[in-house]
Amino acid sequence: MSAVSNPNNTVIQAEGLTKSYAAPGGALTVLHNLSLNLRRGSITAIVGASGAGKSTLLHVLGTLDRPTQGKVLYDGRDLFQLPPKEVSKFRNRSVGFVFQFHHLLPEFSALENVMMPGLVARRPRADLETQAANLLARVGLAERKDHRPAELSGGEQQRVAVARALVNEPLVLLADEPSGNLDRASSELLHDLLEGLVREKGQTTLVATHDERLAVRADEVYRLEGGTLHLVRSVADNR
């Protein structure tokens, strides 16, 4: 059974998503006829066992990977019907990513890493630099903006990654196990910062996590199991 959240005020609408990979024993289906709606300004968490397909789902929703079948609609527009260059352009401007491994560029400073999506989008450098510096200040790294990733702790590197994901003010933020490699104290700090920033901006956010301390902060929680989503908790349950 596929789960569908409240369709009103939907930003992302996934319809009948199936994702299969070729394997020696035949096709391996990771996502099976899965549907999901993300409401504007909501925080949604996807939980599930390792290998259940959480990362695959985020990659498809973020247009990093294409589904075998099904649609991904952003504000009603079917992205996979667009030419690849248009999809890439949309992804750069409209989707922010935070990964378990921060993927910072080691040769650049924290400030330059945060600026990178804006530089790719050819935004004016002066305005972009100011915005990136402000975001680093918001995540407590104003004094570390000129440090390279190797000079930062794991928690600091992940906070840089959060700032980078938000620098283009994307329509949607996708976070894949954002605190998966952090200790408890660093995880809690990251969770506080992430929730505070996205709540303040009304940022539509989808988080894949095994950390119940992060999932409990979400408006809706789904479990990914057997290739489909099952609603665990909704906004209505919190009232």
C-alpha positions in Angstrom: 0.0 0.0 0.0 1.3 3.5 -0.9 0.8 6.4 1.4 -0.3 9.8 0.3 -0.3 12.9 2.6 -2.7 15.8 2.5 -2.7 16.9 -1.2 -3.6 20.6 -0.4 -0.9 23.2 -1.0 1.4 20.6 -2.4 5.0 21.5 -3.5 6.2 18.0 -4.5 3.9 15.3 -5.7 5.4 11.9 -6.4 3.1 9.6 -8.3 3.6 5.8 -8.7 7.3 5.9 -8.3 9.1 2.7 -9.0 12.9 2.4 -9.1 14.6 -0.8 -10.1 18.2 -1.8 -10.7 19.7 -4.6 -12.7 21.1 -7.4 -10.5 22.6 -10.8 -11.2 19.4 -12.6 -10.1 17.1 -10.2 -11.9 15.8 -6.7 -11.4 16.0 -5.4 -7.9 13.1 -3.1 -7.1 13.9 -0.6 -4.3 10.8 1.7 -4.7 7.5 0.1 -5.7 4.6 2.2 -6.9 5.3 4.8 -4.2 3.4 8.1 -3.9 4.0 11.1 -1.6 2.9 14.7 -1.3 5.0 17.3 0.4 3.0 20.3 1.7 4.4 23.8 1.4 6.4 24.8 4.5 6.2 21.3 6.1 8.9 19.2 7.5 8.5 15.5 6.6 10.7 12.7 7.9 11.3 9.3 6.3 12.5 6.6 8.6 13.4 3.0 7.8 16.1 0.3 8.1 19.4 0.8 6.4 19.1 -0.3 2.8 15.3 0.3 2.7 15.7 2.9 -0.1 15.6 6.2 1.8 18.5 7.6 -0.1 17.2 6.3 -3.4 13.9 8.1 -2.8 15.6 11.4 -2.0 17.8 11.1 -5.1 14.7 10.6 -7.3 12.7 13.4 -5.7 15.7 15.7 -6.0 16.2 14.7 -9.7 19.7 13.3 -9.1 18.3 10.0 -10.4 15.4 9.1 -12.7 12.6 6.7 -11.7 12.0 3.5 -13.7 8.3 4.5 -13.7 6.3 7.3 -12.2 6.3 11.1 -12.0 7.8 13.8 -9.8 5.9 17.0 -10.0 7.1 20.3 -8.6 4.2 22.7 -8.3 2.4 20.6 -10.9 5.3 20.4 -13.4 6.6 17.0 -14.4 10.4 17.5 -14.2 11.5 14.4 -16.0 9.7 15.6 -19.1 12.2 18.4 -19.3 15.5 18.3 -21.2 18.4 17.2 -19.0 20.0 20.7 -19.0 16.7 22.2 -17.8 16.5 19.6 -15.0 20.0 20.5 -13.9 19.2 24.2 -13.9 16.0 23.6 -11.9 17.9 21.4 -9.4 20.6 24.0 -8.8 18.1 26.8 -8.1 15.2 25.0 -6.5 16.5 22.0 -4.5 19.0 22.1 -1.6 20.8 19.0 -0.5 22.4 18.0 2.8 24.0 14.6 2.7 25.3 12.3 5.4 28.8 13.0 4.1 29.1 16.7 3.7 30.8 16.6 0.3 32.6 19.9 0.9 35.3 20.9 -1.6 38.6 20.6 0.4 40.5 23.2 -1.5 37.9 26.0 -0.8 37.1 27.9 2.4 33.8 27.5 4.3 32.6 30.7 2.7 33.5 29.6 -0.8 31.8 26.2 -0.3 28.6 27.9 0.8 28.8 30.2 -2.2 29.3 27.4 -4.7 25.6 26.7 -5.7 25.1 30.4 -6.2 28.2 30.7 -8.4 27.0 27.8 -10.5 23.7 29.7 -10.9 25.7 32.8 -12.0 24.4 35.0 -9.2 26.1 38.4 -8.5 29.2 37.6 -6.5 29.0 40.5 -4.0 25.4 39.7 -3.0 26.1 36.0 -2.8 29.2 36.5 -0.6 27.2 38.6 1.8 24.4 36.0 2.0 26.8 33.2 2.5 28.6 35.0 5.3 25.2 35.7 6.9 24.2 32.0 6.7 27.5 31.0 8.3 26.9 33.4 11.1 23.4 31.9 11.6 25.0 28.4 12.0 27.6 29.7 14.4 30.5 29.8 12.1 31.1 33.5 11.4 34.7 33.2 12.8 35.4 30.1 10.8 34.4 31.3 7.3 37.9 31.4 6.0 38.8 27.9 7.3 39.0 25.0 4.9 37.1 21.8 5.7 40.1 20.0 7.1 40.4 22.7 9.7 36.8 22.2 10.8 35.2 19.5 13.1 32.7 17.1 11.7 29.8 19.0 13.2 31.2 22.3 11.8 31.6 20.8 8.3 28.0 19.6 8.4 26.8 23.1 9.5 28.6 24.5 6.4 26.8 21.9 4.3 23.4 23.2 5.7 24.3 26.8 4.9 25.4 25.7 1.4 22.0 23.9 0.9 20.1 27.1 1.8 22.1 29.7 -0.1 19.9 29.7 -3.2 16.8 29.8 -1.0 15.6 26.6 -2.7 11.9 25.6 -3.0 12.7 22.3 -1.3 15.4 21.1 1.1 16.3 17.4 1.0 18.5 16.0 3.9 19.8 12.5 3.8 20.9 11.3 7.3 22.3 14.8 8.0 23.5 13.8 11.5 24.4 10.2 10.7 28.2 10.7 11.3 28.0 13.1 14.3 28.1 12.5 18.0 25.1 13.1 20.2 26.0 16.7 21.2 26.8 17.7 17.6 23.7 16.0 16.3 21.4 17.9 18.7 23.1 21.2 17.7 22.6 20.4 14.1 19.0 19.4 14.6 18.3 22.7 16.4 19.9 24.8 13.7 18.3 22.9 10.8 14.8 23.0 12.3 15.2 26.7 13.3 16.3 27.8 9.9 13.7 25.9 7.9 10.8 26.9 10.2 11.9 30.5 10.0 11.9 30.5 6.2 8.9 28.2 5.8 11.1 25.8 4.0 9.5 22.7 2.6 11.8 20.0 4.0 12.2 16.2 3.6 14.6 14.4 5.9 15.6 10.7 5.7 16.9 9.6 9.1 17.3 6.7 11.4 17.5 9.2 14.4 14.2 9.3 16.2 15.3 12.6 17.9 15.3 14.3 14.5 12.2 12.5 13.2 10.1 13.6 16.2 10.6 17.2 15.1 8.8 16.6 11.8 5.2 17.4 11.0 4.7 14.1 9.3 6.7 10.8 9.6 6.6 8.0 7.1 8.3 4.6 7.3 9.8 3.2 4.1 9.4 -0.6 4.1 9.1 -3.0 1.3 9.5 -0.3 -1.3 6.4 1.7 -0.1 5.6 4.4 2.4 3.5 3.9 5.5 2.3 6.9 7.5 3.5 6.8 11.1 2.4 10.2 12.3 0.7 13.2 10.7 0.1 16.9 11.6 -3.4 15.9 12.7 -2.0 13.6 15.4 -0.1 16.5 16.9 -3.3 18.6 17.5 
